[in-house]
């Protein structure tokens, strides 16, 4: 089972709100997930990203890989080490 850290979309039409979730890479975008590790709200100016640092480190240590979008959000926020983003 390959683990991914990716975005799950919530919110109303044209008002998206995302959760950063750890999930199996074969499950649907808004389907079953293992744990919520943060949120992303693009409606705010600037866009708000909150991350549970301890949970993120735990799941990265267990082999979960972030998607490209999540990696760029975490890198911009400074929560993802450059070495972990290169994997």
Backbone as a chain_set.jsonl record, in Angstrom:
{"seq": "XXXXXXXXXXXXXXXXXXXXXXXXXXXXXXXXXXXXXXXXXXXXXXXXXXXXXXXXXXXXXXXXXXXXXXXXXXXXXXXXXXXXXXX", "coords": {"N": [[0.846, -1.179, 0.0], [0.795, 2.029, -1.069], [1.4, 5.123, 0.333], [0.089, 8.413, 0.221], [0.333, 11.943, 0.604], [-2.068, 14.183, 0.165], [-4.431, 16.536, -1.347], [-7.791, 16.941, -0.279], [-10.894, 17.894, -1.397], [-13.174, 20.218, -0.069], [-15.966, 22.304, 0.941], [-18.1, 24.863, -0.52], [-19.642, 25.298, -3.803], [-17.482, 26.9, -6.01], [-16.134, 27.946, -3.848], [-13.695, 26.729, -2.665], [-12.181, 24.592, -0.195], [-9.576, 22.949, 1.311], [-8.365, 19.856, 2.681], [-5.353, 18.538, 3.945], [-4.531, 15.341, 3.576], [-3.608, 12.008, 4.586], [-3.476, 9.188, 2.661], [-4.294, 6.1, 0.938], [-2.87, 5.629, -2.246], [-4.629, 4.731, -4.176], [-7.223, 5.316, -3.477], [-10.244, 7.314, -3.913], [-10.327, 10.919, -4.622], [-11.86, 12.435, -2.714], [-12.398, 10.448, -0.952], [-12.031, 7.742, 1.412], [-9.691, 8.233, 4.051], [-6.615, 8.155, 5.979], [-5.605, 9.963, 7.94], [-5.914, 13.408, 8.935], [-3.661, 15.9, 8.198], [-3.411, 18.593, 7.905], [-4.623, 21.819, 6.648], [-5.772, 23.77, 3.818], [-6.584, 26.865, 2.617], [-7.502, 28.509, -0.059], [-9.031, 30.782, -0.448], [-8.503, 32.893, 1.215], [-6.51, 35.892, 1.601], [-3.236, 36.418, 2.045], [-3.212, 32.996, 0.786], [-4.116, 30.539, 3.156], [-2.291, 28.159, 4.931], [-2.276, 25.499, 7.081], [-0.511, 23.279, 9.156], [-0.078, 20.228, 10.862], [2.693, 19.743, 12.375], [3.996, 17.607, 13.774], [2.473, 15.321, 13.1], [2.818, 15.348, 10.335], [5.593, 14.89, 10.103], [5.678, 12.346, 11.25], [4.181, 10.766, 9.381], [5.66, 11.174, 7.058], [7.982, 9.916, 7.842], [7.045, 7.326, 7.918], [6.9, 6.711, 5.293], [5.119, 8.002, 3.577], [4.456, 9.894, 0.678], [4.372, 13.226, -0.491], [2.105, 14.783, -2.834], [2.829, 16.64, -5.862], [1.625, 19.189, -5.729], [0.997, 19.441, -2.971], [3.575, 19.239, -1.942], [4.702, 21.621, -2.946], [3.128, 23.506, -1.587], [3.841, 22.949, 1.077], [6.574, 23.425, 0.972], [6.629, 26.154, 0.382], [5.545, 27.105, 2.721], [7.465, 26.276, 4.48], [7.474, 23.931, 5.872], [8.38, 21.596, 4.912], [11.27, 19.828, 4.492], [13.99, 20.498, 2.238], [15.313, 18.176, 1.308], [13.425, 16.144, 1.681], [11.478, 16.967, -0.084], [12.611, 16.507, -2.538], [12.424, 13.803, -2.997]], "CA": [[0.0, 0.0, 0.0], [1.567, 3.261, -1.181], [0.742, 6.232, 1.015], [0.283, 9.735, -0.359], [-0.223, 13.112, 1.29], [-2.68, 14.942, -0.923], [-5.535, 17.429, -1.016], [-9.174, 16.491, -0.397], [-11.648, 19.129, -1.567], [-14.403, 20.46, 0.682], [-16.448, 23.653, 0.712], [-19.206, 25.049, -1.449], [-19.302, 25.527, -5.191], [-16.658, 28.092, -6.234], [-15.526, 28.353, -2.576], [-13.019, 25.505, -2.216], [-11.431, 24.486, 1.048], [-8.93, 21.653, 1.182], [-7.671, 19.22, 3.798], [-4.19, 17.73, 3.6], [-4.821, 14.048, 4.171], [-2.773, 10.853, 4.267], [-4.385, 8.203, 2.11], [-3.783, 5.149, -0.029], [-2.883, 6.329, -3.525], [-5.686, 4.208, -5.042], [-8.549, 5.756, -3.047], [-10.683, 8.519, -4.615], [-9.877, 12.206, -4.094], [-12.599, 12.8, -1.504], [-12.795, 9.204, -0.309], [-11.506, 7.34, 2.713], [-8.307, 8.622, 4.328], [-6.108, 7.67, 7.263], [-5.494, 11.029, 8.939], [-5.815, 14.788, 8.459], [-2.42, 16.494, 8.692], [-3.429, 20.042, 7.763], [-5.659, 22.419, 5.817], [-5.351, 24.782, 2.847], [-7.713, 27.713, 2.255], [-7.055, 29.45, -1.081], [-9.917, 31.941, -0.516], [-7.943, 33.99, 2.001], [-5.424, 36.611, 0.94], [-2.745, 35.311, 1.218], [-3.781, 31.676, 1.048], [-3.736, 30.029, 4.481], [-1.913, 26.751, 5.026], [-1.958, 25.073, 8.442], [0.018, 21.919, 9.142], [0.285, 19.615, 12.137], [4.091, 19.382, 12.092], [4.337, 16.301, 14.326], [1.834, 14.286, 12.288], [3.467, 15.351, 9.033], [6.884, 14.21, 10.252], [5.389, 10.935, 11.501], [3.776, 10.098, 8.146], [6.801, 11.18, 6.141], [8.864, 8.867, 8.332], [6.448, 6.025, 7.586], [7.005, 6.475, 3.86], [4.129, 8.716, 2.774], [5.064, 10.888, -0.198], [3.422, 14.272, -0.863], [1.928, 15.067, -4.254], [3.574, 17.836, -6.273], [0.932, 20.366, -5.215], [1.189, 19.486, -1.521], [4.988, 19.528, -1.7], [4.947, 23.041, -3.176], [2.5, 24.24, -0.483], [4.64, 22.757, 2.283], [7.866, 24.08, 0.774], [6.381, 27.587, 0.493], [5.309, 27.371, 4.141], [8.681, 25.951, 5.207], [7.24, 22.759, 6.712], [8.952, 20.429, 4.263], [12.708, 19.986, 4.273], [14.301, 20.354, 0.812], [15.679, 16.797, 0.99], [12.199, 15.349, 1.613], [10.731, 17.398, -1.26], [13.257, 15.982, -3.729], [12.107, 12.375, -3.182]], "C": [[0.886, 1.236, 0.0], [0.776, 4.404, -0.557], [1.088, 7.547, 0.347], [-0.283, 10.78, 0.592], [-0.753, 13.997, 0.185], [-3.842, 15.784, -0.429], [-6.869, 16.712, -1.202], [-10.042, 17.738, -0.392], [-12.933, 19.119, -0.75], [-14.855, 21.871, 0.361], [-17.553, 23.686, -0.326], [-18.698, 25.242, -2.88], [-18.612, 26.88, -5.338], [-16.066, 28.681, -4.962], [-14.765, 27.163, -2.001], [-12.289, 25.681, -0.893], [-10.851, 23.084, 1.046], [-8.376, 21.174, 2.515], [-6.462, 18.499, 3.231], [-4.363, 16.413, 4.327], [-3.789, 13.009, 3.741], [-3.725, 9.746, 3.836], [-3.634, 7.2, 1.243], [-3.872, 5.813, -1.4], [-3.98, 5.836, -4.466], [-7.083, 4.671, -4.635], [-8.936, 7.043, -3.769], [-10.284, 9.8, -3.895], [-10.557, 12.567, -2.776], [-13.051, 11.565, -0.731], [-12.144, 8.996, 1.046], [-10.039, 7.761, 2.859], [-7.918, 8.134, 5.71], [-6.079, 8.759, 8.324], [-5.414, 12.389, 8.252], [-4.545, 15.39, 9.055], [-2.382, 18.008, 8.514], [-4.596, 20.503, 6.912], [-5.036, 23.45, 4.886], [-6.595, 25.542, 2.433], [-7.249, 28.75, 1.237], [-7.904, 30.715, -1.167], [-9.39, 33.134, 0.272], [-6.829, 34.666, 1.215], [-4.398, 37.004, 1.968], [-3.359, 33.98, 1.643], [-3.234, 31.111, 2.354], [-3.452, 28.537, 4.428], [-1.584, 26.463, 6.483], [-1.549, 23.612, 8.396], [0.293, 21.476, 10.563], [1.662, 19.004, 11.939], [4.437, 17.975, 12.572], [3.739, 15.164, 13.494], [2.472, 14.203, 10.908], [4.795, 14.607, 9.088], [6.686, 12.705, 10.47], [5.072, 10.204, 10.203], [4.876, 10.118, 7.1], [7.805, 10.112, 6.538], [8.354, 7.468, 8.022], [6.436, 5.751, 6.09], [5.95, 7.142, 3.005], [4.836, 9.781, 1.941], [4.025, 11.941, -0.568], [3.291, 14.388, -2.378], [2.697, 16.34, -4.584], [2.95, 19.107, -5.698], [1.143, 20.521, -3.713], [2.64, 19.819, -1.195], [5.291, 21.002, -1.914], [4.318, 23.905, -2.083], [3.353, 24.154, 0.782], [5.992, 23.445, 2.163], [7.718, 25.593, 0.932], [6.176, 27.984, 1.955], [6.546, 27.095, 4.989], [8.531, 24.733, 6.088], [7.871, 21.502, 6.128], [10.415, 20.703, 3.986], [13.009, 19.792, 2.797], [14.667, 18.93, 0.423], [14.437, 15.922, 0.856], [11.383, 15.72, 0.375], [11.318, 16.811, -2.527], [12.9, 14.526, -3.993], [10.942, 12.133, -4.055]], "O": [[1.638, 1.469, 0.946], [-0.389, 4.616, -0.892], [2.232, 7.775, -0.045], [-1.261, 10.529, 1.297], [0.01, 14.503, -0.637], [-4.194, 15.752, 0.75], [-7.053, 15.968, -2.166], [-9.94, 18.557, 0.521], [-13.677, 18.139, -0.745], [-14.198, 22.569, -0.412], [-17.894, 22.668, -0.93], [-17.496, 25.335, -3.126], [-19.11, 27.89, -4.842], [-15.547, 29.798, -4.985], [-15.147, 26.638, -0.955], [-11.846, 26.774, -0.537], [-11.577, 22.12, 0.801], [-7.973, 21.97, 3.363], [-6.538, 17.912, 2.152], [-4.345, 16.37, 5.557], [-3.18, 13.118, 2.677], [-4.664, 9.406, 4.555], [-2.485, 7.425, 0.863], [-4.857, 6.494, -1.687], [-4.234, 6.486, -5.481], [-8.039, 4.443, -5.376], [-8.059, 7.793, -4.198], [-9.945, 9.779, -2.711], [-9.887, 12.964, -1.823], [-13.991, 11.639, 0.061], [-11.762, 9.946, 1.73], [-9.253, 7.658, 1.917], [-8.769, 7.75, 6.512], [-6.474, 8.53, 9.467], [-4.911, 12.506, 7.134], [-4.368, 15.392, 10.273], [-1.416, 18.648, 8.93], [-5.443, 19.709, 6.504], [-3.932, 23.941, 5.123], [-7.558, 24.945, 1.951], [-6.664, 29.765, 1.616], [-7.537, 31.642, -1.89], [-9.794, 34.269, 0.018], [-6.274, 34.087, 0.281], [-4.69, 37.91, 2.748], [-3.947, 33.863, 2.719], [-2.035, 31.195, 2.624], [-4.266, 27.752, 3.943], [-0.71, 27.108, 7.062], [-2.157, 22.806, 7.692], [0.826, 22.236, 11.373], [1.797, 17.901, 11.409], [5.102, 17.226, 11.856], [4.41, 14.17, 13.216], [2.648, 13.11, 10.37], [5.088, 13.787, 8.218], [7.44, 11.892, 9.935], [5.628, 9.137, 9.943], [5.009, 9.167, 6.33], [8.411, 9.473, 5.678], [9.141, 6.533, 7.88], [6.011, 4.679, 5.659], [5.885, 6.874, 1.805], [5.712, 10.486, 2.442], [2.901, 11.588, -0.925], [4.241, 14.124, -3.115], [3.162, 17.038, -3.684], [3.663, 19.997, -5.235], [1.436, 21.618, -3.237], [2.909, 20.593, -0.276], [6.057, 21.587, -1.148], [4.893, 24.919, -1.688], [3.563, 25.152, 1.47], [6.502, 23.988, 3.142], [8.57, 26.244, 1.538], [6.585, 29.067, 2.374], [6.667, 27.62, 6.096], [9.362, 24.505, 6.967], [7.892, 20.457, 6.779], [10.762, 21.684, 3.328], [12.34, 18.988, 2.148], [14.362, 18.508, -0.693], [14.402, 15.04, -0.002], [10.668, 14.875, -0.162], [10.595, 16.63, -3.507], [13.06, 14.057, -5.12], [10.575, 10.982, -4.289]]}, "num_chains": 1, "name": "protein.A"}
